Amino acid sequence: MNITRLFPCLLFLITTASALHAQDDEKLVYNSIGVTSTPAQAPVSLELVARFQHRVASTKHPEDKYDRDINSPKSVNYLPEKKKFYVQSLEGLETVVYSIETFQKLKVIRHTFNAENQHLFKDGEYTAFDYQYRYRKSDFNIFSGKPVESCFSHNGKFLWVTYYRRSYDANAENPSALAIIDTDTDEIVRVMPTGILPKMIASSPDSRYVAVTHWGDNTLGIIDTQGDDPMQFKYVNHAIVDKRLEVKFEPGVKVDRDSNCGYCLRGTVFTPDSKYLLVGRMGGDGGIAVFDMENDYKYLGVTYSPYYNIRHLIITGDDLIVSSNSLGQVQKTNWKEFIETRLANAGKNTRDNSAWESSYVGGGARTIVASSTGKYIFACVNNQSKIVVVNSQTMKRVAEIPADSFPVGMEITDDDQYLMVTAQGKAQKGGGHSVMVYKITLNE
């Protein structure tokens, strides 16, 4: 038998079987308040204690709250200084603010711009770098924004929120925008243009820069955020990962921008010393791109981890931890050694699988967060609608708990008391419209 002919067939069968298995896992889950994690004697336990949802109007538990503002929630961020958490309601075109102490809704921030709030756009700016509008000729800043991800800067003073696209831009092929929110008032104080289809956004620990990652064309916008006046923040670099993607679709043809996105840049994090910027490539052959922030934002190339489809990156203690979405892996390496190796191989893409450890959590590993000590990693497992807890020291799974279908965003409080999780749902599958709050207990 010709082995060279047999191998592609076997590979196809294995790949197909894996895909079908992943689809079988995608069962709808909707939990009751009080559901707890397993195993019972784990070092970490969780309990669902509150929920904000737009699915069931009449509920049996006082902390299971029907909330029309929860419409395809994408992400969540917690502000410890003010005991508030912010939910990005993508299809609701809103940021919804809640109290972690009372589980009450505090504010709804609407991302709709008309003639009355054009003062939010400095000097009427509507584009960044050399981005052009393909069809629209005027009224660029009359739109609603679809909030995706967010981050804090200036010790929590400002919340930055990216818009997947402007409401009139069906294929996300024009400049989008981001909002800067003053967390003292929970009001938008400036709207800045961005490149095409921004998703992830990250602030450097020293609040010197904010990086806006453009899912749509392999680029990032680097914003100088020195000072306390948001109207003075400005772009200083248009960073490119390998090659900028040309975005030019046929008019009237709907394009799947979840897959038509080049390297599909996603997870973004600065090193703790603010010297380097790391960006995960969810598309293509994966890997993590690195930029030197102190050397004219120089692109240093890509380092590959054992698993591709990199979705989220965090740094906790000495560890760089990443999630590999489709392969369901959580991976870790020493971030300082990672940077040293990248500097030694600047401009050349490299791979060293021996530098990494990994743990399988389940297909669709999305957002990851770490406990305050970094000992435990919590992972959203989208396909199987659950949260998995991994001991970062051993890279062993220690606990899991069901989540409403299908979890995507997550945040942990600074005191390790609560875990907030968003369930966005999926087209043709249902689910979503849920923000869950889990109580964490460390049994150590």
Stockholm file with secondary structure:
# STOCKHOLM 1.0

chainA/1-444         MNITRLFPCLLFLITTASALHAQDDEKLVYNSIGVTSTPAQAPVSLELVARFQHRVASTKHPEDKYDRDINSPKSVNYLPEKKKFYVQSLEGLETVVYSIETFQKLKVIRHTFNAENQHLFKDGEYTAFDYQYRYRKSDFNIFSGKPVESCFSHNGKFLWVTYYRRSYDANAENPSALAIIDTDTDEIVRVMPTGILPKMIASSPDSRYVAVTHWGDNTLGIIDTQGDDPMQFKYVNHAIVDKRLEVKFEPGVKVDRDSNCGYCLRGTVFTPDSKYLLVGRMGGDGGIAVFDMENDYKYLGVTYSPYYNIRHLIITGDDLIVSSNSLGQVQKTNWKEFIETRLANAGKNTRDNSAWESSYVGGGARTIVASSTGKYIFACVNNQSKIVVVNSQTMKRVAEIPADSFPVGMEITDDDQYLMVTAQGKAQKGGGHSVMVYKITLNE
#=GR chainA/1-444 SS CCHHHHHHHHHHHHHHHHHHHHHHHCCCCCCCTTCBCBSTTCSEEEEEEEEEESSCSSCSSTTEEECTTCSSEEEEEEETTTTEEEEEETTTTEEEEEETTTCCEEEEEECEECGGGGGGSGGGCCCCTTCCCSSCCSCTTCEEEEEEEEEEETTTTEEEEEEEEETTCTTSCSEEEEEEEETTTTEEEEEEEEEESEEEEEECTTSSEEEEEETTTTEEEEEECCSSCGGGCEEEEEEESSSCCCCCCCTTCCCCTTTCSTTCEEEEEECTTSSEEEEEECSTTCCEEEEETTTTTEEEEEEECSSCCEEEEEEETTEEEEEETTTTEEEEEEHHHHHHHHHHTTTSCEECGGGCEEEECCSSEEEEEECTTSCEEEEEETTTTEEEEEETTTTEEEEEEECSSCEEEEEECTTSCEEEEEECCBTTTBCCCEEEEEEEEECC
#=GC SS_cons         CCHHHHHHHHHHHHHHHHHHHHHHHCCCCCCCTTCBCBSTTCSEEEEEEEEEESSCSSCSSTTEEECTTCSSEEEEEEETTTTEEEEEETTTTEEEEEETTTCCEEEEEECEECGGGGGGSGGGCCCCTTCCCSSCCSCTTCEEEEEEEEEEETTTTEEEEEEEEETTCTTSCSEEEEEEEETTTTEEEEEEEEEESEEEEEECTTSSEEEEEETTTTEEEEEECCSSCGGGCEEEEEEESSSCCCCCCCTTCCCCTTTCSTTCEEEEEECTTSSEEEEEECSTTCCEEEEETTTTTEEEEEEECSSCCEEEEEEETTEEEEEETTTTEEEEEEHHHHHHHHHHTTTSCEECGGGCEEEECCSSEEEEEECTTSCEEEEEETTTTEEEEEETTTTEEEEEEECSSCEEEEEECTTSCEEEEEECCBTTTBCCCEEEEEEEEECC
//
